[in-house]
Amino acid sequence: MIIISEPKISKNGKKVRLYCQVEYNEEIKTIWVEVEDKYSRFFVKDRCDAFLIALLPIAMREGKDISCLAPVSEELLYNLRTHLIPTLVKNSKNLYKTRILAEANKHSVKNAGAVGTGMSRGVDSMHVLNECLDSDYPHMRLTHLCINDVGAFDIAGYTEGGRDNSKIKQDCIKESIELAAELDLPYVLIKSNIMREFKTMYALNHIYYNIFPVYALQKLFKIYYYGSYGLPYSEFSLKDCDRHECGAYELLLTSVFSTSTLKIIPEGAEKNFLEKVEDIVHFAPAHKHLHVCITGSKNCNKCVKCMRTMLAIDSVDKLDNFSQVFDVDYYRKNKKRYFAYLDKCHTSGNKIMESVYEQFNNRKMLSISAPTVLNNNITIPENINTSALIVKNLTDGSVLIKKQVKESFSTVATSKILTAIIALESGKTQMVIELPEGVIKGVSRATVYDLINVLLITQNNLVSDIIAETVSGSVKDFIALMNSAAKKLRAINTYFSDTTGLGAENRTTVEDTAKIVEYALKNKHFCQIFKRKNYTIKYDENEIPINTLNPLLREKGKLYIPECVGMKYGLYGTMGNVIAVLQQDVNLYLMILMGIKEGVKTQHRYLDTYNLANSVIKKPDTNNTSEDSQT
């Protein structure tokens, strides 16, 4: 249980804090919001609204209820209990349905009618300024800028490598104050210790943390614009909301945080990232004050946010407008590096950058590196949708083709192969397991060996964790074994967070996967299973057939590859990976394809693999018969 006491106010010189005591894990923490004295009269201390919003995501992640010793605004309490909490729980695997124990305050908070927004000086906040300073709707025009120090400066980029984030923070705040003065708008400098007291990932909670001080100052605001985080309405998503940044479901959050007297508006949510950049390229304050960097008080030109913003501005031919805030010459000298990053965004399904990629592509400006061909006898298939690949002759160790072998991708397919080899080496393959209903249709009991066959022959993700728990006692311990094995194989750019590869935290490269697969192929039991297209589970008097549905392995299929002696594929969202082993004569070839961008109706993981395999395997030339063989 998290217990939130009644908010109180304390004054220290020209600074005033709204604070409350929070009982958390048998410890008392003091959480506060601080403003200059002239704004302290707008603090709301007769209700717990602000602190409830800040602590709710923490409670839901940690399986705790919340008790508020002061009332909560009736509309807000209704919205949280009825809409937000049940919806998030239904669309996540790990969030707890937190109960809020609080009295409802039916009286509305009267406000001063201010219209505010956060002034981080990024693309999103600059877009709010551009659109709302001189809005066509007079009563919705901006009247105040908020400079929120509620956790953004504590992200890793500002602190890693020994950086002094306090100096970075001071410089950024100073420039935001200068911008407010140039626009002739009052600013509200807001500070809080919420991130220091509850060390959570800022990206998961940034909307909660930034709305927290707005509710603390309910007597000031009637409207607060929240700069939408980069994706348009069409990309709204609640799926796996416990694992992704809260901006993905900001439309829900801004809706439930709005009441009849305080409207939270997601400004710019109808536009994608490029459209917002296009809107601000002629906005003079952005030319001088745009700051997107996640490593310093000045744009570094090299971090992901600097790179994506410079690419977007360049895609509309307005880079010179921003020479005061970016090193434009550096960008032009290193354009290949930026385009390589853009290509990586495209192949990994980065939705924010897709519009930028399309813009460059439509202008025929995109120069993306082609595969490196190391054997002139190999023909690269045209229109291949694979981001990274390798073809290696395992017989003599030569690499025939490689492309972006060090780039990071999902571990789908790789995870299952490593899971299989660890299980085979465990000595527990004959252990019999009682299976939960529905794991394998018609099967209630099977051995670990049976499950390894199911794992490699089919796309059944349910058996992975069952194998892991049986072999190691817990899935967590098995994942530790996977990461230890990867380390021993010098797969240094690989990390496993689960046994299936479906988690967002998993990562590997073509180069690392090749090391893992080559190790697995040294195990004769693995090789026997890997080449199977079907298998029969036998227990008591039951026999349950397990068959592959992979068209590349089915003899009657149009895409059948007869030379294939083992294949595993996996899907992560719209991206696919394929691992295949081919044999022709004495030669054994390993093919790994990663980041295959799937089409709406076309399954490119099959087409790319089929085309690449036919480029590798040398077919007999039936149209060039010698005279000596003629009768």
N, C-alpha and C positions, 0 to 999 in steps of 0.2 A: 504494500500500500504506500502511495505517495500522499502525504498530507500537506496541503497548502494553507498556511495561516492567513489571517486577515492582512491585507497590504497596509503599509505605513509609510510615512514620509520623513526623511531626514535631510538636514541642510548642512553643507560644509562650504562656507564662503559663498561664492557665486554659483556653486553646483548644488543641485538638489536631486535626491534619489527617491524613487518609489521602490520599496523593497518589501519582501516578505520572507518568513522563515519556511523552509521546506524540509519536511522529514522524509529522508530517502535512505533506504538500507541501514536503518538504525543510526543515522547520522543527521545532524541538522546543518543544512546549507542555507546561506543567505543569498537570494537572487535579487538583483536590482536593475533598474533602468535609470540612467542619469541624464539630465538636461541642464541647460543654463537656467538660473533662477527665474528669468522673465517668462519661461514656458512652464514653470512648475504649477501654476494655477490651473493648468489644463489636465493635470494628473487625476486619475480616477482611483480612489482608494476605498470605495464602499463595496467593491465587488472584485472577484478573482479572475475576471475575463482574460487579462493579458497573460498571467502566469499559467493559467490552464492551457491556453493555446501553445505556449512555449514547451510545456512539459508533456503534453499529450502524446507526441510521437515517441518520446522516450518511454513512457508507460506502456504503449502498445508494443514496442519492441522487446521490452523486458518483462512482459506478462504481469503488469501491475494495475491495480485500480487506483483511482484518485479521489481523495476526500478534500473538499474545499470548505474551510471554516468561515468563509464569507460567501455571500450569494454570487450567482452567476447570472448575467443578463438572460432573460427568458428566451429570446429568439436564438441567441448563440447556443445556449444549452440544448434547445430543441434540435438545432441544426447538427450539432456534434453527435448527440445521442441517436438521432433518427436517421441521419443521412451519411455523415462522414465515417463514423466508426464501423457500422455494419458493412458499408460499401468497401472500405479498405480491407476488412477482414475476409470478405468473400473473394477478393481478388489477390490474395496473398497466401503463402504457405506458413508464414512465421509470425504474423501479427496477432496480438491478443485482443479480444473484444473487451476493452477497458470499460469498466463501470465508473461513471462519474457520480459521486455522492455529493450533491449540492442543492441548496435552496435556490429557487428561481426568483430573480428580481424582475417584476413585471414593468417597472418604470423605465422609460427610455432615458438615455443620457443626452442632455441638451448640449449642442456643440456650437463653436464659433463660426462654422460655415467654411472652414479652410479646405483647400484642395491641395493635396500634397503628393509627392513621389520621392522615391529614393534616388539620390544623386551619386551613383557609383562611377559615372562617366563612361560606362561601356556602351556598346551599340544599342542595347535595349533601353537604357535610361536616356541616352541621347535621342532616341526615337520618341520617347514620351515628351521630352522638351520640345522637339520639332513639331509634334502634333498638337500639344495641349497648351503651349504658351499663348497662342492666339487662336484658340479653338473657335469654331463656328457657333459653339454653344457657350455663351458668356458665363453662365453659372457653373460651368465645368472647367474653366480656365485655371491653370496652376496659380496658386498664391504662395506656396511654401515649398522649399526643397529640404529634404531630410538627408542628412549625412549619417548613415547607420553604421556604427562600429559594433556589430553584434555577432561577429565570428568569421566574416569573410577573410580578414587579414590573418587568421590562424590556420588557413589551409596550408598544405605541405609546400606548395610552390614558394610561398613567402618566407618559409622558415628553413627549408632544406639547405644543406651546404653551409650552415652557420650564418645565414642571412639574418640581419637585424630587422625583424618585422615591425618593431616599434618605430624605427626610423622611416621605413616604407610607409607605415600607417600615417605618421605625422605629415609626410610629404604629400600623400594622396589627399588627406583631409584639407591641407592648406590650399591645394589647387582647386578642390571642390568649392571651398569658401570663395576663392577668387572668381570662379565661374558664377556663383550666386550673385556676387557683387556686380559683375558685368551685365547680368540679366536683370539687375535691380529687383531681386527677389530675396525675402528674408530666408535664412536657413535655420534649421533645427539640428544641432549637433547632438546625436543620441549615442550613448554608450551603454553596454550591458556586459555582465560577466557570465552570461548563460553558457557560452561555449567553453569557457575555462572551467566552470563547475561541472558541466556534463560533457565530457570529451567524446562527442559524436562526430560523424561525418557531416560536414556542413552541407554538402550537396543533397543529402537525404532530407534535410530539414530546413533549407534556406528560406522557404516561404513562411513557415511557422515562425522562424526567428525574426524575420523582417516585419511580420504583422504584429508580433509581440509588442514592440514599442508603440505602434499605431494605436493599439487597444489601451495601452497605458495612458495615451494622450487623447482618449475619446472625446474629451471636452473641446478639443481643437478641431478635429477633422470631421467633415461630412463625406468627403470623397478621398480615396487614396488610390493612385494609379500604381499597379505593380507591373514593371516592365517584363513582358512575357519573355520566356527564356530561349526562344529561337525557333520553335516549331509551331506551325499554324494549327488551327482548330482541328483540321483533318487528322492530325497525328496524335490527338488526345488518346491516352492509353492508361488503363488501370491494371493491366496484366502484370503480375509479379511486382506490385507496387511497393513491396517491402524491400526490393533489391535495386530499385532504380531511383534516380533523383526525382524529388517531388514535383519538379517542373513538368514532368510528363502528365501529371493529373492536376495541373494548376487550375483548370476550369472548375473542377469540383471544389478545390480549396477556396478559391476566391468567391465562389457561390456561397459556401457554408459560412464563411467569415463575414459575409455581408448581412446587415440588418436594415431595418427601416430607417435608421438614423446614420448609419455608417456604411458606405458602399465601397467595396474593394473591387477595382476594375482591372482586369488583365489587359493592359494596353498593348496593342500590336499583335494580339494572339490570332488575328485573322490573316497575318502575313508570315511568309517564311523568312529565313535569315537574309537571303539576298535582297528580297523586296524591302526589308527594313534598312539595309545598307544603302540601297538606291535612294531611299527617302532622305538619308542624312548626308549624302555626298555634297550637297549644296548648302548645308547648314553650317554657317560660319563658326559658331561655338565648337562644333565637332572638329573642325580643322585645327583648332588650337588646343582643345582639351580632351579629345577622345583618348581613353585609357582602357585597354583591354587586357593588359599583361597580367600573368599570374605569378611572376617572379620578382617584380620590382616596381618602383614608383614611376618609372619611365618604361615605355614599350620596348621590350628586348628584341623584337623582330624574329625571335626563334622559338618561343613557346607555342603550344598548339593554338591558343587564342589569338596571338599576334599573327601567326601564319594564316589562319583561316580568315581573319579580318582583312589582311593585306591582299589575299587572293580574291576575296569578294569585291574589294574596291577596284582592284586591277581588272576584274572581269567586266566592269562597266567603264573602264578607261578614265578613272578619276584619281589615280594614285598620287599624282602631283599635288592635288588639293590637300593632302595629308602629310606633306613633307615636314611639317613642324612637329609631328608626333611619331612618325615612322622614319627609319633610314631607308628611303626609297632606292638609293644607289645600291645598298646591300641586297635589297630584294632583287633588283634587276641583274646583279652579278651572280646571284644564286638561284635563279628562277627554276633551274632543273630540280633543285632540292624542294622548292615549294610545290612544283607540279608532281613530284614523287609523293609528297604528303597528300596532295589532292587525290591522286590515283589510289592511295591506300584508303582514304576516306570512302571513295567510290566503291572499291572492292569489298570493304568491310561493312558496307550498308549504313554509313554515317548519314542519317537523314538531314541533319542540319546543313551539310556540305553538298548534298546532291544537286541543289539548284545552282550552286556555283560551278560544279562540274559540268552540268548541262549547258550553262552559259558559255563557258570556254569551248566546249565541244561544238556548240552551234556556230561559234565564230571561227571554228577550225584552228584554234590557237593551242590546243592541247597537245603537248609532245610527251607521250608516255613511253617509257623504255620497253623495248621488245625483249622476248626471251633471249638469253644467251645460248646459242647453238654451238655445241662443242664437237659435233660430229656431222660433217657435211652430208652424210647419207640419210640424215633424218630430216623429214619435212614437217615444219610446224603447221598444225591444222589452222585453217583460216577461221576468223570470227570466234576464236576460243574465248570462253567466258571465265576462264580460270585466272586468278590473280597471281598465284605462285605455284611453281611445280618443279619437280626434279625427275629425271629418268636416269637410273643408274644400272650399269651392268654389274650384277653382284658376282659374276664369275671371274672377271678380271679387275673389278674395282673402278672401272672408268665411268665418269659422268658424261652422259650423252647430251642432256639438255638441263638447264637450270634457269629459274626465273624467281627473283625476290625470295630466295631461300631463307633469309634472315628476318623477314617480316612476320609479325605476330598475327595469329588467327586463333579461332576456337579449337578446342581439343577433341571435338567430336570425331569418332573413329579412333584417334590416337588413344583416348582414355580407355576404350573398351579393349584394345589390343594389350595395353599395359595391365589392365585388370585381369585379363585372361592369363597372361604369362606369370604374374605374381601368384595367382590362384593355382596354376599348374605346378609351380615350384614349392607350394606350401606343404605338400604331402597330405593334404586333406581332401583330395579329389573324390574319394569314395564315401565321404560323410553324407548321410541321408538327411534331407531337410524337409520339414513339413511346410508346404507353401501356402500362403494366404490365397483365398479364393480369387480367381481372375488373373493371377500372374501368368499362368500358362493354361490355356483353355483345355479342360479335361484332365489336368494333372494336379494332384494334391500332394505328391511326394516325389522328390527327385534327388539325385546326388549332385555334388558340386561339379563333377565332370559333365553331367547332363546340362547343367546351367551354363557352363562355359561354351558348350556347343550351341545352345540357344543364343547366347550373347553374340557369338561370331557369325552365326548363320542368318539370324533374323535381326530386326530392329527393335527388339523387346528391351526397353530401358529399365523395366521393373526388376530384372534379375540381377542387375549390377550391384545394387546395394545389398541384396540378399547374399550374393557371393562374398562381398566385402565383410559383412557382419559375421558370416560363418567362419571366414578365414582368420579375421583379426579380433573378433569380439565386439567391434564397433566399426561403423563406417568411418568415423573420425580417425581411428588408428590405422585403418586401411589406406586412407588418403595420405596419411603421413608416410606409409610405406611407398606409395606411388611417387611422392615427391623425393623421397630418399633414393629410390631406384633411378629416377631421372637425373638426380645429382651425380650418382655413381657412373652413369652413362655419359656424363658431361653434356647433358641436354640442359644447358645453363639458362636458356631463354624459355623454359617450360615451367608452368605451375598448374597444379591440379587442385580444384576446390571441391570436386565431386567425382564420382566414378563414371558418369555418363558424358561429361563434356558440355552439358547443357547450361551450366552456370556461367554468368557473365564474367566471373573472375578468372576462369580457365584461360590459359594461353599457351601456345606452342608455335613452332616454326617448322617449315618443311625440313630444314637441316636437322633439327632436333628429332623430329618424328622419324626420319631415316635412321638415326642411331637406335631409337627404341625398336623399330621394326626389324632391323638387321639383328639385333640381339634376340628378339623373339624367334626369328627364323632359325636360330641355332638349336632350338628345342624341338626335337622330332615330334613330340606329342602336340605341340602347337601347330606345326606344319600339317599334321594329319587332320586336325580340326579345321584349320584355316582353308583348306582346299575343298572341304565338304560343301555340297549343295543341299544335302538333306541328312536327317538323322532321326532315329527312333528312340524315344524315351520309353523304357520298359520298367514297370513296377507291378508287383503281384502278377496278375494275369492281363494287365493292360499294356497296350502298345500305342503310343501317341506319336504320329509322324510330325516332324518339323522340317519345313521346306523353305528354301530361299525364294523371295519374290523379286530378286534382282534380275532384270531383263538381260544384263550382260553375261549372266551365268546360266541362262535357260536356253537349252539347245534349239528350241523351236522359235526363239525370239529373233527379231530382225537385227538386234544389236549384239547378238551372241559373240563372245570372244573365246574361241576354242583354246587359245594358248594360255588363258588365265588359269592360274593354279592357286588363287587365293585373292579375296577382295573384301574390303570393309568400307562402307561409306557412312556418312552421318550428316545431319542437317542441323544448323543453328540459325533459326529465323529463316531468312531467305538465302543463306549462304551454305554451300555444301563443301565437304571434304571427301576425298576418295583415296584409299590406299590399296594398291593392286600389285600382284606379283605375276609376271608372265614368264613362260618358258618356251624357248624354241631351240631345238637341238641341244647343245651343251650350255647354252646361255640362259641365265636367269636374270630377269630384269625387274627392278623395283620402280614403280611409278607412284608418285605422291602428288596429288592435286589439292590445292587449298584455296579457299575464298572463291568458290565457284558461284557466281551470281545466278541464281535460278530465275527463270522467266515465269510469266503468269501461267502460260499453258505448256511451256517446253521445259523438260527436266534436263537441264544442261549437265548435271553431274554424270548422266549416262552418255550423252552425246559427246562431251569433251573427252571422257575416258575412252570411249570407243574410237574416236578419231585419233587420239594420241597413241593408243595401242596399235592401230593400223599403220601409224607412221613409224613405230618402233620395230614391229615385226616385219621381216622381209618376206614378202609374198613371192612365190615363183612366177616368173614372167612367161605366161602361156602363149603370148603373141610373138615370141621371138625364138622360134624353134630352129635349130641349126640344120644345115643340109645333110649332115651325117646321120641324123635321126629320121630323115624322111624315107619312106618306102617307095 
